[in-house]
Amino acid sequence: MIDKQTVLVCGGAGYIGSHVVRCLLEKGRQVLVLDNLSTGHSLAVPKDVLLIKGSIGQADLLEKVFAEHRVKAVVHLCARSLVGESVGDPLGYYENNICQGWVLLRSMVDCGVQKMVFSSTAAVYGNPQVIPLTEDHPTQPLNPYGFSKLAFERMLVDCGSAYGLRWVALRYFNAAGSMPDGSIGEDHRPESHLIPLVLKAALKIKHPELAESFPDDLRVFGSDYPTPDGTCIRDYIHVCDLAEAHLLALDYLDSGRESAVMNLGNGRGFSVKQVIQACREITGMPIECELSPRRPGDPAVLVSDSVRATRELGWQPRYNKLSEIISSAWDFHRRFPRGFPEG
């Protein structure tokens, strides 16, 4: 019989984590959230879900939570995740993403919690040698963020061999979108992701009185890449499809199957200019952008091969049109033009 006892979602008040929590609840899972709210939002957590404020680096807290709530699985989404910031503050990224991750794993092993679904990233691959990227592609991360995620994946492998920990590492491509009802969505402070930045530029036109709340003029980094329109091409995956994959990964582990790494993407790429044009059409706003030089380390094209997740998890993205992804994100940003009304 599949064991469906409590799942601890670490980072469950964040963008992807809050969608994972909703998905787990809809499927009848017992859920509690651990989040230090450094980037997450308490309003993103349903009122009937216990939110424990704390970090994965607090061993005493983790052991208390594991014991009191009979936790049987962990979904780990706690990470600092800005590439540029990781280059400027590598030790901060290693401390959060590796050292605190070590505390989480140590506590899990000590308390007999033997299943984890880990939020990894396509940044572990570095510059692609072939497109689309499969899980067997060499891993040569270009920045401390990608390296920290790869290092944690290695810790999972070693803990599996030594202690019997079973895990699934999900390597995301570009998450975007929001819940269909617009109740939760992407609210990073500061924001660095393309789709919300473009939509905030549209809001700046729509609500000039709120201009001080929005970022500076929209910038496109690089227009001379070897792509059809000269701008970078990326694979965008709806956040609800990502959330569904976490549920399926837990079911996969519950059924006794082997640990695995799996890509999560749509398998289609869209350029920066295509994204901006789609946002213009959906918002009805004449969004302008400024062309800037390339950023170091940005590959021209990143597109996923997610056949393994489809085959092993039975996962199939429901939102495979760029317009659907952007429209759902626009619903959230129109509802919360300043972001969640807290903090």
CORURPE-V723080 format. One record per pair of residues at least 24 apart in sequence whose ideal C-beta (glycine too) atoms are under 7 Angstrom apart, sorted by sequence separation. I is the first residue (numbers start at 1). J is the second residue. D is the distance in whole Angstrom. If there is no record, write none. Layout:
# CORURPE-V723080
I&J&D  I&J&D
This chain:
# CORURPE-V723080
6&30&5  7&31&5  8&32&6  9&33&5  10&34&5  11&35&6  13&37&6  21&45&7  191&215&6  4&29&6  5&30&7  14&39&6  21&46&7  121&146&7  124&149&6  6&32&6  8&34&6  14&40&4  18&44&4  123&149&6  124&150&4  13&40&3  18&45&6  237&264&6  13&41&6  21&49&6  76&104&7  121&149&5  237&265&5  11&40&7  13&42&6  120&149&5  237&266&5  235&265&4  236&266&7  13&44&5  34&65&7  235&266&6  13&45&5  235&267&7  269&301&6  12&45&6  120&153&6  235&268&7  74&108&6  118&152&7  235&269&5  236&270&6  269&303&4  234&269&6  268&303&7  233&269&4  234&270&7  267&303&7  32&69&6  233&270&7  267&304&6  13&51&7  118&156&6  233&271&5  265&303&7  267&305&7  74&113&6  232&271&7  265&304&3  267&306&6  76&116&6  79&119&7  83&123&7  116&156&7  231&271&5  232&272&6  66&107&7  72&113&7  231&272&4  263&304&5  265&306&5  282&323&7  62&104&7  71&113&6  73&115&4  74&116&5  75&117&5  76&118&5  77&119&4  229&271&5  231&273&5  263&305&6  264&306&6  57&100&4  72&115&7  73&116&7  76&119&6  263&306&5  56&100&5  59&103&5  63&107&6  67&111&7  227&271&6  229&273&5  278&322&5  282&326&5  55&100&6  56&101&7  62&107&4  66&111&4  263&308&7  264&309&6  278&323&6  282&327&6  10&56&5  57&103&5  262&308&5  263&309&6  56&103&6  59&106&7  63&110&7  66&113&6  124&171&6  262&309&4  279&326&6  283&330&6  56&104&4  59&107&5  63&111&6  278&326&5  282&330&6  116&165&7  118&167&6  120&169&4  122&171&5  94&144&7  98&148&5  105&155&6  109&159&7  114&164&6  120&170&6  121&171&6  122&172&6  262&312&7  93&144&5  97&148&4  101&152&5  114&165&6  115&166&5  116&167&4  117&168&5  118&169&5  119&170&6  120&171&5  121&172&6  122&173&5  266&317&6  93&145&6  97&149&7  114&166&6  118&170&7  220&272&5  260&312&6  270&322&5  98&151&5  102&155&7  117&170&7  119&172&7  90&144&4  94&148&6  98&152&6  101&155&7  105&159&6  109&163&5  266&320&5  20&75&6  93&148&5  97&152&6  87&143&6  109&165&7  8&65&7  20&77&7  86&143&5  87&144&6  108&165&7  86&144&4  86&145&4  17&77&4  83&143&5  174&234&5  176&236&5  252&312&7  16&77&6  174&235&6  177&238&4  178&239&7  179&240&7  252&313&6  83&145&5  173&235&4  174&236&5  175&237&6  176&238&7  177&239&5  6&69&5  8&71&5  14&77&6  174&237&7  176&239&7  177&240&7  6&70&6  10&74&6  81&145&6  173&237&6  175&239&5  245&309&6  249&313&6  5&70&5  6&71&5  10&75&7  172&237&7  248&313&4  6&72&6  7&73&5  8&74&5  9&75&5  10&76&5  11&77&3  232&298&6  248&314&6  5&72&4  10&77&6  11&78&4  175&242&6  233&300&7  235&302&6  248&315&5  7&75&6  9&77&7  10&78&5  223&291&5  232&300&6  233&301&4  234&302&6  235&303&5  245&313&6  3&72&6  218&287&7  220&289&5  235&304&5  172&242&6  218&288&7  219&289&7  233&303&7  245&315&5  218&289&4  219&290&5  220&291&5  221&292&5  222&293&7  244&315&7  218&290&7  220&292&7  222&294&4  217&290&5  219&292&5  221&294&6  227&300&6  221&295&5  226&300&6  227&301&7  170&245&6  225&300&4  170&246&7  222&298&6  241&317&4  198&275&6  202&279&6  221&298&7  241&318&6  194&272&6  198&276&6  241&319&6  170&249&6  206&285&6  238&317&7  240&319&7  195&275&6  199&279&6  205&285&5  237&317&6  168&249&4  194&275&6  198&279&4  202&283&4  238&319&4  202&285&4  168&252&6  199&283&7  168&253&6  202&287&5  201&287&5  236&322&6  166&253&5  238&325&5  198&287&6  236&325&6  171&261&6  168&259&7  171&262&7  173&264&7  167&259&5  168&260&6  169&261&5  170&262&6  171&263&5  172&264&5  173&265&4  166&259&5  171&264&7  10&104&7  168&262&6  170&264&5  160&259&5  16&119&7  153&261&7  82&192&6  213&338&5  135&261&5  135&262&7  210&337&6  135&263&6  210&338&7  117&246&5  173&302&7  133&263&7  199&329&6  203&333&6  207&337&6  173&304&5  195&326&6  199&330&6  117&249&5  117&250&6  196&329&7  200&333&7  195&329&5  199&333&5  203&337&5  132&267&6  196&333&7  115&253&5  44&184&5  177&319&6  186&329&7  185&329&6  41&187&6  185&332&3  177&325&4  180&328&6  185&333&7  39&188&7  176&325&5  182&331&4  178&328&5  182&332&5  189&339&7  177&328&4  178&329&5  177&329&5  187&339&4  176&329&6  178&331&6  182&335&5  187&340&5  143&297&6  178&332&4  142&297&4  22&179&7  16&175&6  19&179&7  19&184&7  18&184&5  133&302&7  131&301&5  133&303&7  15&186&5  75&246&6  128&299&6  132&303&5  133&304&6  134&305&5  127&299&5  131&303&5  132&304&6  133&305&6  15&188&7  128&301&7  132&305&4  135&308&6  128&302&6  73&250&6  73&253&7  122&302&6  122&304&7  19&239&5  23&243&4  27&247&6  19&240&6  22&243&7  23&244&6  16&239&6  20&243&5  23&246&7  24&247&6  15&239&7  19&243&4  23&247&5  16&242&6  20&246&5  7&250&7  3&254&6  2&254&4  2&255&6  44&340&7  43&340&5  41&340&4  43&342&6  42&342&7  41&342&6  41&343&7
